[in-house]
Amino acid sequence: MKSIIAVIAFATLSLTYTTQVEASSIAQNLCDYVNVDNKSKLRSFLKSNKLKIRNVFDSVSCNGKNLLEFAAEKNSTATGSMIIGKLSKKVVSSNLATIASSELAVIAEQRVSS
C-alpha cells in the first residue's frame, strides 16, 4: 500500500515539474523569436504548439516586460505588428503607452482606431 502511494506521489510530482519546464521553455522560445524579429518562426512555433498570442500574452514575460513591450524595446517590427494584430483592441489600447517604438506605436494606434 505504501509503495502504491509513493508511486502515485512520484508520478504527480514528475508531471508537475515537466509542465513547469515546458512552460518555461515555451516562454523562452517566444522571447527569442521576438528578440530576433523572426515572424515566420514565431508563427510556426505557435501553430505547432497549438498556442494563440491572446492566450499566452498575459502569462509570458521577457526581461520583465510583456511580449509587446519587449518587441518595441528590441525594434522587432514584424513580430510586434503580428502581436498587435492578434491581440484584442482593448489589450492593445491598454498597452499603447508602454510601446516605445514609433513604428509599432503607429500600428497600435491604427489597430485601436479601426
VORO-8055 format. One record per atom (N, C-alpha, C, CB): x, y, z. Coordinates in steps of 0.02 Angstrom, whole numbers, padded with zeros to 5 digits, always signed. Glycine has a CB too. Example, Ala and Ser with C-alpha at 12.3 -4.5 7.8 and 13.67 -1.06 7.14 Angstrom:
2
+00660-00284+00390 +00615-00225+00390 +00660-00165+00390 +00565-00224+00452 +00642-00112+00354 +00684-00053+00357 +00645+00002+00394 +00704-00030+00286 
END
This chain:
114
+00041-00060+00000 +00000+00000+00000 +00044+00063+00000 -00047+00000+00061 +00097+00062+00041 +00141+00119+00044 +00177+00130-00023 +00192+00111+00099 +00193+00076-00056 +00228+00083-00120 +00183+00112-00173 +00255+00016-00143 +00119+00096-00171 +00072+00124-00219 +00065+00199-00209 +00003+00090-00213 +00061+00220-00146 +00056+00291-00131 +00120+00327-00152 +00044+00302-00055 +00177+00296-00141 +00240+00326-00161 +00245+00334-00236 +00299+00284-00134 +00222+00284-00273 +00224+00286-00346 +00178+00342-00371 +00203+00217-00376 +00119+00347-00342 +00072+00399-00363 +00100+00469-00348 +00004+00390-00328 +00130+00476-00290 +00159+00541-00271 +00216+00558-00318 +00185+00539-00199 +00259+00510-00334 +00315+00522-00380 +00290+00541-00450 +00360+00460-00384 +00239+00506-00473 +00211+00521-00540 +00181+00591-00542 +00158+00468-00559 +00147+00609-00490 +00116+00675-00486 +00169+00730-00486 +00072+00682-00425 +00221+00721-00446 +00275+00770-00443 +00312+00775-00510 +00323+00753-00388 +00322+00719-00542 +00356+00719-00607 +00316+00757-00659 +00368+00647-00630 +00251+00746-00661 +00209+00781-00710 +00208+00856-00697 +00138+00753-00709 +00205+00876-00634 +00204+00946-00617 +00269+00980-00637 +00192+00956-00542 +00325+00949-00624 +00390+00977-00641 +00397+00982-00717 +00446+00934-00612 +00376+00931-00753 +00381+00931-00826 +00340+00988-00855 +00358+00863-00854 +00281+00999-00829 +00238+01053-00855 +00270+01120-00844 +00170+01050-00821 +00301+01131-00786 +00334+01195-00773 +00394+01205-00819 +00355+01199-00700 +00432+01153-00831 +00489+01158-00876 +00467+01173-00946 +00531+01094-00874 +00413+01139-00969 +00388+01151-01036 +00363+01223-01043 +00332+01102-01053 +00328+01249-00993 +00303+01317-00996 +00361+01367-00999 +00258+01332-00935 +00412+01354-00960 +00471+01398-00961 +00505+01396-01029 +00520+01377-00906 +00509+01337-01058 +00540+01329-01123 +00499+01365-01177 +00547+01255-01140 +00434+01360-01173 +00391+01394-01222 +00400+01469-01217 +00317+01375-01211 +00400+01495-01156 +00409+01568-01146 +00477+01590-01173 +00402+01586-01072 +00528+01551-01160 +00595+01568-01184 +00598+01570-01260 +00647+01519-01157 +00567+01521-01292 +00565+01520-01365 +00527+01579-01394 +00534+01455-01390 +00471+01597-01363 +00433+01655-01386 +00475+01718-01381 +00368+01663-01346 +00509+01726-01325 +00552+01785-01316 +00609+01786-01367 +00580+01787-01245 +00638+01729-01380 +00693+01725-01428 +00670+01746-01498 +00722+01654-01430 +00612+01721-01520 +00587+01738-01587 +00569+01812-01592 +00527+01695-01604 +00542+01840-01539 +00527+01912-01540 +00592+01952-01540 +00483+01932-01478 +00641+01930-01501 +00705+01965-01497 +00740+01971-01565 +00751+01929-01448 +00739+01917-01604 +00772+01918-01669 +00725+01940-01726 +00801+01850-01685 +00662+01956-01708 +00612+01980-01755 +00599+01930-01811 +00634+02046-01785 +00589+01866-01792 +00577+01814-01840 +00503+01794-01837 +00622+01752-01826 +00464+01828-01878 +00392+01819-01878 +00371+01749-01901 +00360+01871-01923 +00404+01723-01951 +00385+01656-01976 +00399+01602-01925 +00422+01641-02041 +00456+01606-01891 +00471+01556-01839 +00422+01562-01781 +00544+01565-01813 +00406+01624-01762 +00357+01635-01708 +00290+01605-01726 +00350+01709-01692 +00268+01619-01787 +00203+01593-01810 +00202+01517-01812 +00187+01621-01879 +00255+01486-01838 +00256+01413-01842 +00263+01381-01773 +00313+01389-01888 +00300+01414-01727 +00306+01388-01659 +00238+01390-01624 +00358+01430-01619 +00202+01444-01632 +00136+01449-01601 +00089+01396-01629 +00106+01519-01612 +00091+01387-01695 +00048+01339-01727 +00065+01267-01706 +00052+01346-01803 +00129+01250-01704 +00149+01182-01687 +00134+01165-01614 +00223+01172-01701 +00131+01216-01571 +00115+01204-01501 +00042+01219-01485 +00160+01247-01457 +00003+01233-01537 -00069+01248-01530 -00082+01303-01480 -00107+01184-01509 -00044+01358-01488 -00050+01416-01444 -00076+01476-01483 +00018+01432-01412 -00106+01522-01447 -00128+01585-01476 -00098+01641-01434 -00206+01590-01478 -00078+01694-01468 -00049+01752-01434 -00096+01778-01380 -00033+01809-01485 -00160+01781-01395 -00209+01806-01346 -00208+01766-01282 -00279+01804-01376 -00196+01701-01288 -00198+01657-01229 -00134+01660-01187 -00211+01586-01249 -00077+01672-01218 -00014+01671-01181 +00013+01740-01165 +00038+01633-01221 -00018+01792-01192 +00008+01860-01186 +00017+01881-01113 -00038+01909-01221 -00032+01869-01071 -00029+01891-01002 +00020+01849-00960 -00097+01887-00971 +00033+01788-00980 +00075+01744-00938 +00148+01743-00959 +00047+01675-00940 +00165+01770-01017 +00235+01769-01040 +00266+01837-01030 +00238+01749-01115 +00325+01837-00998 +00362+01900-00992 +00434+01888-01014 +00360+01927-00918 +00461+01938-01048 +00529+01936-01073 +00567+01993-01040 +00532+01941-01152 +00616+01978-01000 +00653+02028-00963 +00607+02073-00922 +00696+02071-01011 +00555+02044-00894 +00508+02081-00852 +00457+02122-00890 +00546+02126-00808 +00453+02114-00956 +00406+02151-00997 +00361+02102-01034 +00443+02198-01047 +00301+02126-01052 +00259+02082-01092 +00286+02079-01163 +00185+02107-01092 +00258+02035-01204 +00284+02024-01271 +00284+02087-01314 +00244+01970-01306 +00232+02128-01307 +00226+02188-01347 +00278+02241-01327 +00156+02218-01341 +00287+02251-01263 +00338+02298-01239 +00408+02274-01260 +00334+02305-01162 +00419+02209-01254 +00484+02180-01272 +00498+02190-01346 +00487+02106-01254 +00447+02179-01388 +00455+02188-01460 +00472+02261-01476 +00392+02167-01498 +00438+02307-01442 +00451+02378-01453 +00522+02397-01430 +00400+02421-01415 +00544+02369-01374 +00611+02383-01348 +00665+02358-01396 +00620+02351-01280 +00653+02301-01427 +00702+02270-01472 +00693+02292-01545 +00697+02195-01468 +00646+02338-01558 +00631+02361-01626 +00613+02303-01672 +00690+02400-01655 +00575+02257-01646 +00553+02199-01684 +00486+02215-01716 +00547+02135-01638 +00489+02249-01772 +00429+02274-01804 +00385+02219-01832 +00448+02322-01860 +00415+02169-01864 +00375+02115-01894 +00337+02075-01842 +00420+02069-01936 +00372+02053-01790 +00338+02014-01739 +00292+02058-01697 +00390+01979-01693 +00312+02119-01685 +00270+02165-01647 +00204+02179-01682 +00306+02229-01634 +00207+02190-01747 +00146+02203-01784 +00101+02141-01786 +00162+02226-01856 +00131+02083-01789 +00092+02021-01786 +00057+02015-01718 +00136+01960-01800 +00093+02029-01665 +00064+02025-01598 +00007+02075-01591 +00118+02039-01544 +00017+02136-01616 -00036+02187-01613 -00098+02163-01651 -00010+02253-01642 -00087+02132-01708 -00143+02108-01748 -00181+02051-01715 -00119+02086-01814 -00149+02012-01674 -00180+01954-01643 -00213+01971-01576 -00129+01900-01632 -00193+02026-01545 -00223+02045-01481 -00288+02083-01491 -00173+02087-01441 -00329+02084-01440 -00391+02122-01444 -00375+02197-01441 -00439+02102-01387 -00421+02237-01466 -00411+02309-01465 -00405+02335-01394 -00469+02344-01501 -00441+02305-01349 -00439+02326-01278 -00369+02316-01249 -00491+02287-01237 -00339+02259-01262 -00272+02244-01236 -00220+02290-01269 -00253+02170-01249 -00227+02301-01334 -00180+02346-01369 -00185+02416-01341 -00194+02345-01445 -00246+02441-01331 -00254+02509-01306 -00228+02516-01235 -00327+02530-01309 -00234+02464-01194 -00207+02468-01126 -00131+02466-01125 -00235+02411-01084 -00100+02440-01178 -00027+02437-01182 +00002+02490-01227 -00006+02368-01207 -00039+02534-01253 -00016+02584-01301 +00036+02631-01271 -00075+02625-01325 +00029+02649-01209 +00076+02696-01177 +00144+02664-01166 +00048+02719-01110 +00148+02598-01163 +00212+02565-01150 +00252+02550-01212 +00199+02502-01112 +00223+02562-01271 +00258+02547-01333 +00307+02604-01349 +00208+02537-01392 +00371+02588-01347 +00423+02638-01357 +00439+02649-01431 +00486+02618-01320 +00431+02599-01471 +00447+02603-01542 +00395+02645-01579 +00451+02532-01573 +00418+02693-01618 +00372+02737-01654 +00333+02699-01707 +00409+02796-01686 +00365+02651-01741 +00331+02612-01792 +00275+02569-01762 +00381+02567-01830 +00290+02536-01707 +00240+02494-01675 +00185+02537-01644 +00272+02450-01623 +00202+02596-01620 +00152+02640-01591 +00101+02661-01644 +00185+02703-01560 +00125+02675-01704 +00080+02694-01759 +00035+02635-01777 +00121+02716-01822 +00064+02575-01781 +00024+02515-01797 -00028+02503-01743 +00071+02453-01805 -00008+02511-01680 -00054+02500-01624 -00110+02552-01625 -00016+02503-01558 -00094+02614-01640 -00145+02667-01643 -00195+02653-01699 -00113+02736-01653 -00170+02628-01756 -00215+02610-01811 -00260+02552-01791 -00174+02592-01874 -00233+02505-01754 -00272+02447-01732 -00328+02468-01684 -00226+02396-01697 -00312+02514-01639 -00360+02536-01589 -00414+02579-01622 -00325+02575-01534 -00395+02620-01670 -00444+02666-01700 -00487+02633-01754 -00407+02725-01730 -00468+02574-01777 -00507+02542-01831 -00569+02507-01805 -00464+02492-01869 
END
